[in-house]
């Protein structure tokens, strides 16, 4: 099969590799679409994966074309997305079904080969079966959508809340969408006019981050926001989040930082004196009790939100150089870039 194989930092190669065979309890997924995450940019161009070579990609969907031993034939031909985390099943987090906090997990696309390929063997436990009406490209958005929904749940967003989302990327827009579904009044905050116009096309009111405190004061009669999501991962964004949150309000840290965080003393004092709650979030719930993925699959099947509008551009695997050049070009606004295999 063809795949994008990372042999070292800045050494991604489109090449022929061995097609995997499904083991017991696994299926062979013919990958139809795979999103390109900002974390993939870092892995390919800056930090590398946990070993070389590795096939990156953790946001993917496809068609089940083969089943391994012990897997029912009824899985054949079904559409599926994939929860990319492979928990150890032995640690205390796994025993309480808190799989994102597993102390010895593996992960498709960073610790294990992932979705920048034509095929992948996947345990049936990780499969999220999709409704036939869901396009494969939309199915590949399930991972960032589940992360966004998990963030909204961590934030405790409820009907009537005033919510600000700092960040106009895929996850930021999806946090806004799921917050609106909860009945919140939502504002998307960004820096680039083009990015904010994209958010506005989904029906959101936007605020320039440089005027965030002023606008928040204006729109809340001085009370500030109930919940603020920091979905960028910068010092400035976190400072703005803290300063825009009401007394006893909630700040949800979502964005992955590129460097150390250092809050000014006056900003830190606001956390203390307003008695703010700072809640961290990572990944998504995937258990019998709480499963963000199944909820997203249901929302996608209802076609109530235009997920497909989040996809800025698609590429074939062999167009990977163009795709990663577009991802690295910060002068151009974009939401989701994606590889499509058919």
N, C-alpha and C positions, 0 to 999 in steps of 0.2 A: 504494500500500500504506500501511498505518498503521505508525507508528514513534514511538518516544520520541526526540525530537531535542533535543540540548542546545545552546541558543543563547547561553548564557553561564552563569556560576556562579549556581546556584539558579534557573535558567530552563530547566527541562526541559519540553518541550511534546509532548503527544500530538497528532499531526497527520498529514495525508496528505503523503507524499513519493513521488517517482518510484520505481517498481519497477525494480531493476537488471536488466540483461541480461547473461548470461554471455558473456565474451570467449573468444578462443581459449585452450584449456587450462583453462577454468573450467566449473563447473556452477552452476545456480541452486538454492539450498537453501531449501525452505519451512521456516522455523524453527518448531519445535514447543515448545521449552522453552529458557529461558535463565536461568542462575543470576545472582543479584545479589551481587556480591563487595563486601567492605568497601572495596576500592579504588574501586569504582563510587560508593560513598557519598562518598569524598573528591573524586572527579572532579566529581560533580554538585553537591555542596554547598560545597566548599572551594577546590579547586585548579583546576578546569576541565580540559579536554582540551587537545590540542596546537593545535587550531584550532576555530573555531565556524562553522557548526553541526557537531556530530558526534553520531552515534548510538552511545551506549555499549553495553557488553555483550561479554564475551569468553568466557563459559562456556556454550556452546550446542550443541544438536543439532537435527537436522531430517531432512527427506526430500528427496532429489534429484528435482526435477520437470522439469528441463530441462538439456540438455548443450550446451556451446559447441562451436565448430569444433575438430576434432581430438580430441574426447573420445568414447570408445566408448559406444554406446547401452546397454551392459550396466550402466552406472551408474544408469540410470533406476530410480526407485522404491526405491533402497536407503536404509537408515538410515545416518546418519553424524554423527560429532562432528567438531570442527575444531580443529586446532592453530592458535592465534590469531596466532602470530608469523610475519611475512612477511620473511624474511631478504633481504639485498641480493644474496647469492651471489657477491660480489666480494672481500670483506675476508678477512684471514687466518683469522679464526674460521670463516667460512663455508667456506673452502677445506678446513678440517680437520673440517667437519661439526659444529662447536661453535656451533650456530645461536643459542642463547640469549645468546651473547656477541658477536653480530653488532654491528659498530660503526655501522651505518646501517640498522637494521631499521624496518619498519612493524608496526602491531599493530591487529588488529580491536578496536574499542571504545574506542580512545584516540587513535591516529594515523590510523586509517581507521574508517569506519562499521562498527558491530558488530551484535550480536545482539538488541538491544531493538527488533526489527522483525519484520515478517511474512516477509520474504525477504532473502537476501543472496547475492551472487555470490562464489564461493570457488574458488581454484585447486585442481585435483585433488591437487596435491602436499600440501596441507594437510588433506585428508580422511582420517579414520579410520573405515573402514566398520564398522558395528556389527552384531552378530548380531541376527536378527529378534526374538529373545526378550527383548532389552534394551529396557525402557521408555524413551521419549524423555527423561523427567525424570531417569532414572538416567544416560542418555547425556550429559546436560548437566552431570553431576558429574565427567565425565572430566577436565576441566582441573584442578580442585583435587586430584583423585585422582592425576593424573600428577605434579603438584608435590610431593605427599606422598611418592609412591614414589621420586621423584628424591632427596628429602631423606634418606630411609632408606638409599638406595644411597650417597649422599655420606657418611653417617655410618658406613658399613661395618658395619651391624648384622648379627650372626650368631647362630647357635644358642647358647643358654646365656647370652647377654648380659643384663645388667640395664639396662633402659632407662627413663628418665623423659621424659615429654613435658609441657612447661609450656605449657598452652593447651588449652582445651576446645572450640574452634571446629571447623569442618568439617575443616580441614587437620590440626589437632592430633589429632582422633579417627582420621583416616585414617592418619596417621603411626603411631599406636598399632596400628591394624589390620595394616598392612603389616609392622611390626616383629614382631608376633605370628606372622605367616605365616613369618617368617624363623627362628622358634623362640626369640625373646627373651621374657624376663619383663618385662612392661610395666606402668608406673604412669602414670596421667594426673593431672596436677596443675592445680588451678584454685582460684578464690577463691569463686565463687558455688555454694551448695549445689545449686541447681536444675541448673546446668550439669554438676556432677559426677555428679548422679543420671542425667543423660542419658548420660554416658560409661559409667556403671555398667550402663546398660541394654544396652550392647554387650558386656558381660562384662569390663570393665576394673576393676581395683582403683584407687581414687583416693586422692590425698593433698591436703589443704588446703595451699596454697602457703605460708601463714604458719607451718606446721609442717614444711616440706619438709626442712630440714637434719636435724632431729630424727628424722623418719620414715625418711629415707634411711639415716642411721646405724644405726637399729634394724633395717631390713630387709636390710642388707648387712654386718652385723657390723662396722661401722665402715669398710668399704672404699669406700663410695660407688658411684655408678653408672658403668657402662662407657661409656654414651652418653647425653647429655642434649640434647634438642631444645628450643630457645627459640622458641616459636611464637606469641609475643604481640607483641614489638617494643617492650618497655619496659626502662628501666634496672633496675627491680626484678627482672624476669624473667631478664635476663641475669646479674645478680649471683647469683641463686638457682641458675642453671644452672652457673655456674663453681664455686660453693661445694659443689655436689652431685655433682661429677664426680671420679672416682678418679684416682690418679696415672697419668699417661700416657693418660688417657681422652680422649674426644672430645666437644666441644660443637659442635652444629650450629646456626648462626644462620639461622632461617627467617622470623621475624616481621618485617614492615615497620615501621620505627620512625616514630613521629609527631613526634619531636623528637630533638635531639642526645643521644648516649650519653655518659655520664660515669661511669666505674667508680672506686670508692674505691681508694686505694692498696693497702689490705690485700687487696682482691679481685683486683686486678691482680697482686699478688705471688703469689697462688695459681696463676695461669696460668703464671708463671715457675717456681715451686718445685715444682709438680706436673708440670711439663712437659706441659701440656695442649695438645691440638690444637684450634684453633678453625677450623671449616670453614664457609665461606659457601655458600649455595645460592640459586639463583634460577631460576624457571621449571622446565623439564624437558628431558630428552634426547629428541631427535626426529631420529634418523639411521638409516642402514642398520645400523650396528654396535650402537648402543644406542638403544632406542626405548621410553620409559616408557609411551607412549600405547598401543602394541600390546599391551604386557603388561597394562595396565589393562583394555583391551578383552577380553582373554582371561579375566581374573579376573571381570569383570562377566558374561561369558557362562556362567561356571561357577556363578554365583549362590551363592557360598560366603560372601559377606558381605552383610548387609542394607543396601545403599547407600541404598535408598529411605527408611530410617528417619532419614537425615540431613536430609531435607527437612521443615522446620518448617511452612511454609505456602506456598501458591501463590496467584498473582494474575494477572489479565488485564492486558494493557498499559495499558488505560484506568484501572486501579486503582493506577497508579504512585504517586500521592500517599500513599495508604495504605501501600503497600509500603515507600517510603522513610521514612515516619514510623516504621514498625515497625523498620526497620533502624537508625534513629538513636536509638531508645529503648533505652538501655543498662541500664535497670532490669529489662528482661525478657530472660530467657535464650533464645537461639535458635542454631540451627546454620545451615541454609541456607534462605534465602528465594528464591523462583523465580517468574519469569513463565512462564505456559503459554499458548500461542497458539491452542490448539484447544479 
